[in-house]
Amino acid sequence: MEQNNPSPETSKERVAMAAKKTQTCFARWFFMMALLAAASFCVFVWYRFVWKADWSEDQKQSYISEQAQFSFNKAGYQKMVDLMKNRKDKFQSYPYYKGRDVFFPENF
């Protein structure tokens, strides 16, 4: 009786093909699980920081007290107001051209 042994070349090809199929299957599952993990993390972040964004009264009061502190530079503000008034006065007192209009003649 003769045994039906596959040649070494075909067994190497089969092993290579099986390894390639295993690698492809692992890569697909790995990327799918990574995508699901990233989506789950995004949903968690959205839920935690957008949907269920609850602050205690102490946190609210500390935030309000932080935002209520601002500095108003009255001298700088007055300087800018004076500068704007000067520009407005210059613009209004600028001499107008009284000559003949090229685009709209007198008898138009």
C-alpha positions as protocol buffer text, in pm:
chain_id: "A"
residue {
  index: 1
  type: MET
  ca { x: 0 y: 0 z: 0 }
}
residue {
  index: 2
  type: GLU
  ca { x: 125 y: 332 z: -97 }
}
residue {
  index: 3
  type: GLN
  ca { x: 79 y: 625 z: 135 }
}
residue {
  index: 4
  type: ASN
  ca { x: -59 y: 944 z: 1 }
}
residue {
  index: 5
  type: ASN
  ca { x: 197 y: 1190 z: 145 }
}
residue {
  index: 6
  type: PRO
  ca { x: 178 y: 1540 z: 13 }
}
residue {
  index: 7
  type: SER
  ca { x: 495 y: 1679 z: -127 }
}
residue {
  index: 8
  type: PRO
  ca { x: 690 y: 1921 z: 91 }
}
residue {
  index: 9
  type: GLU
  ca { x: 621 y: 2203 z: -150 }
}
residue {
  index: 10
  type: THR
  ca { x: 244 y: 2173 z: -120 }
}
residue {
  index: 11
  type: SER
  ca { x: 255 y: 2144 z: 258 }
}
residue {
  index: 12
  type: LYS
  ca { x: 461 y: 2465 z: 278 }
}
residue {
  index: 13
  type: GLU
  ca { x: 210 y: 2637 z: 53 }
}
residue {
  index: 14
  type: ARG
  ca { x: -76 y: 2514 z: 270 }
}
residue {
  index: 15
  type: VAL
  ca { x: 90 y: 2636 z: 587 }
}
residue {
  index: 16
  type: ALA
  ca { x: 161 y: 2974 z: 426 }
}
residue {
  index: 17
  type: MET
  ca { x: -199 y: 3000 z: 305 }
}
residue {
  index: 18
  type: ALA
  ca { x: -335 y: 2905 z: 648 }
}
residue {
  index: 19
  type: ALA
  ca { x: -107 y: 3161 z: 815 }
}
residue {
  index: 20
  type: LYS
  ca { x: -222 y: 3429 z: 571 }
}
residue {
  index: 21
  type: LYS
  ca { x: -590 y: 3348 z: 637 }
}
residue {
  index: 22
  type: THR
  ca { x: -531 y: 3355 z: 1013 }
}
residue {
  index: 23
  type: GLN
  ca { x: -347 y: 3685 z: 986 }
}
residue {
  index: 24
  type: THR
  ca { x: -623 y: 3838 z: 774 }
}
residue {
  index: 25
  type: CYS
  ca { x: -893 y: 3719 z: 1015 }
}
residue {
  index: 26
  type: PHE
  ca { x: -697 y: 3852 z: 1316 }
}
residue {
  index: 27
  type: ALA
  ca { x: -642 y: 4191 z: 1144 }
}
residue {
  index: 28
  type: ARG
  ca { x: -1011 y: 4226 z: 1061 }
}
residue {
  index: 29
  type: TRP
  ca { x: -1122 y: 4144 z: 1415 }
}
residue {
  index: 30
  type: PHE
  ca { x: -851 y: 4364 z: 1567 }
}
residue {
  index: 31
  type: PHE
  ca { x: -953 y: 4668 z: 1361 }
}
residue {
  index: 32
  type: MET
  ca { x: -1320 y: 4605 z: 1426 }
}
residue {
  index: 33
  type: MET
  ca { x: -1261 y: 4582 z: 1802 }
}
residue {
  index: 34
  type: ALA
  ca { x: -1042 y: 4895 z: 1791 }
}
residue {
  index: 35
  type: LEU
  ca { x: -1318 y: 5081 z: 1607 }
}
residue {
  index: 36
  type: LEU
  ca { x: -1578 y: 4966 z: 1860 }
}
residue {
  index: 37
  type: ALA
  ca { x: -1352 y: 5067 z: 2150 }
}
residue {
  index: 38
  type: ALA
  ca { x: -1297 y: 5413 z: 2000 }
}
residue {
  index: 39
  type: ALA
  ca { x: -1671 y: 5456 z: 1938 }
}
residue {
  index: 40
  type: SER
  ca { x: -1749 y: 5345 z: 2294 }
}
residue {
  index: 41
  type: PHE
  ca { x: -1494 y: 5592 z: 2432 }
}
residue {
  index: 42
  type: CYS
  ca { x: -1647 y: 5874 z: 2226 }
}
residue {
  index: 43
  type: VAL
  ca { x: -1995 y: 5788 z: 2350 }
}
residue {
  index: 44
  type: PHE
  ca { x: -1866 y: 5782 z: 2709 }
}
residue {
  index: 45
  type: VAL
  ca { x: -1700 y: 6123 z: 2671 }
}
residue {
  index: 46
  type: TRP
  ca { x: -2013 y: 6269 z: 2511 }
}
residue {
  index: 47
  type: TYR
  ca { x: -2237 y: 6126 z: 2783 }
}
residue {
  index: 48
  type: ARG
  ca { x: -2012 y: 6230 z: 3070 }
}
residue {
  index: 49
  type: PHE
  ca { x: -1919 y: 6581 z: 2963 }
}
residue {
  index: 50
  type: VAL
  ca { x: -2218 y: 6691 z: 2752 }
}
residue {
  index: 51
  type: TRP
  ca { x: -2527 y: 6501 z: 2855 }
}
residue {
  index: 52
  type: LYS
  ca { x: -2457 y: 6456 z: 3228 }
}
residue {
  index: 53
  type: ALA
  ca { x: -2255 y: 6772 z: 3291 }
}
residue {
  index: 54
  type: ASP
  ca { x: -2364 y: 6839 z: 3648 }
}
residue {
  index: 55
  type: TRP
  ca { x: -2176 y: 7074 z: 3878 }
}
residue {
  index: 56
  type: SER
  ca { x: -2223 y: 7102 z: 4248 }
}
residue {
  index: 57
  type: GLU
  ca { x: -2322 y: 7436 z: 4396 }
}
residue {
  index: 58
  type: ASP
  ca { x: -1967 y: 7490 z: 4522 }
}
residue {
  index: 59
  type: GLN
  ca { x: -1825 y: 7440 z: 4173 }
}
residue {
  index: 60
  type: LYS
  ca { x: -2083 y: 7677 z: 4025 }
}
residue {
  index: 61
  type: GLN
  ca { x: -2006 y: 7947 z: 4280 }
}
residue {
  index: 62
  type: SER
  ca { x: -1630 y: 7914 z: 4235 }
}
residue {
  index: 63
  type: TYR
  ca { x: -1671 y: 7943 z: 3856 }
}
residue {
  index: 64
  type: ILE
  ca { x: -1891 y: 8252 z: 3893 }
}
residue {
  index: 65
  type: SER
  ca { x: -1642 y: 8414 z: 4131 }
}
residue {
  index: 66
  type: GLU
  ca { x: -1354 y: 8342 z: 3890 }
}
residue {
  index: 67
  type: GLN
  ca { x: -1541 y: 8493 z: 3596 }
}
residue {
  index: 68
  type: ALA
  ca { x: -1653 y: 8799 z: 3791 }
}
residue {
  index: 69
  type: GLN
  ca { x: -1296 y: 8921 z: 3835 }
}
residue {
  index: 70
  type: PHE
  ca { x: -1186 y: 9135 z: 3545 }
}
residue {
  index: 71
  type: SER
  ca { x: -973 y: 9443 z: 3513 }
}
residue {
  index: 72
  type: PHE
  ca { x: -1099 y: 9751 z: 3335 }
}
residue {
  index: 73
  type: ASN
  ca { x: -832 y: 9993 z: 3220 }
}
residue {
  index: 74
  type: LYS
  ca { x: -1022 y: 10320 z: 3230 }
}
residue {
  index: 75
  type: ALA
  ca { x: -728 y: 10530 z: 3110 }
}
residue {
  index: 76
  type: GLY
  ca { x: -674 y: 10306 z: 2807 }
}
residue {
  index: 77
  type: TYR
  ca { x: -1045 y: 10310 z: 2730 }
}
residue {
  index: 78
  type: GLN
  ca { x: -1059 y: 10690 z: 2747 }
}
residue {
  index: 79
  type: LYS
  ca { x: -753 y: 10714 z: 2524 }
}
residue {
  index: 80
  type: MET
  ca { x: -921 y: 10496 z: 2257 }
}
residue {
  index: 81
  type: VAL
  ca { x: -1245 y: 10699 z: 2279 }
}
residue {
  index: 82
  type: ASP
  ca { x: -1049 y: 11023 z: 2230 }
}
residue {
  index: 83
  type: LEU
  ca { x: -862 y: 10872 z: 1936 }
}
residue {
  index: 84
  type: MET
  ca { x: -1189 y: 10767 z: 1772 }
}
residue {
  index: 85
  type: LYS
  ca { x: -1337 y: 11115 z: 1824 }
}
residue {
  index: 86
  type: ASN
  ca { x: -1029 y: 11275 z: 1667 }
}
residue {
  index: 87
  type: ARG
  ca { x: -1057 y: 11048 z: 1364 }
}
residue {
  index: 88
  type: LYS
  ca { x: -1428 y: 11126 z: 1329 }
}
residue {
  index: 89
  type: ASP
  ca { x: -1358 y: 11500 z: 1348 }
}
residue {
  index: 90
  type: LYS
  ca { x: -1080 y: 11474 z: 1088 }
}
residue {
  index: 91
  type: PHE
  ca { x: -1307 y: 11277 z: 856 }
}
residue {
  index: 92
  type: GLN
  ca { x: -1593 y: 11526 z: 889 }
}
residue {
  index: 93
  type: SER
  ca { x: -1370 y: 11831 z: 845 }
}
residue {
  index: 94
  type: TYR
  ca { x: -1180 y: 11686 z: 547 }
}
residue {
  index: 95
  type: PRO
  ca { x: -1223 y: 11909 z: 239 }
}
residue {
  index: 96
  type: TYR
  ca { x: -1453 y: 11765 z: -24 }
}
residue {
  index: 97
  type: TYR
  ca { x: -1375 y: 11774 z: -393 }
}
residue {
  index: 98
  type: LYS
  ca { x: -1607 y: 12025 z: -555 }
}
residue {
  index: 99
  type: GLY
  ca { x: -1497 y: 11980 z: -917 }
}
residue {
  index: 100
  type: ARG
  ca { x: -1674 y: 11816 z: -1206 }
}
residue {
  index: 101
  type: ASP
  ca { x: -1764 y: 11452 z: -1151 }
}
residue {
  index: 102
  type: VAL
  ca { x: -1629 y: 11234 z: -1431 }
}
residue {
  index: 103
  type: PHE
  ca { x: -1874 y: 10954 z: -1374 }
}
residue {
  index: 104
  type: PHE
  ca { x: -2187 y: 11167 z: -1322 }
}
residue {
  index: 105
  type: PRO
  ca { x: -2177 y: 11490 z: -1525 }
}
residue {
  index: 106
  type: GLU
  ca { x: -2405 y: 11783 z: -1433 }
}
residue {
  index: 107
  type: ASN
  ca { x: -2671 y: 11720 z: -1698 }
}
residue {
  index: 108
  type: PHE
  ca { x: -2705 y: 11349 z: -1637 }
}
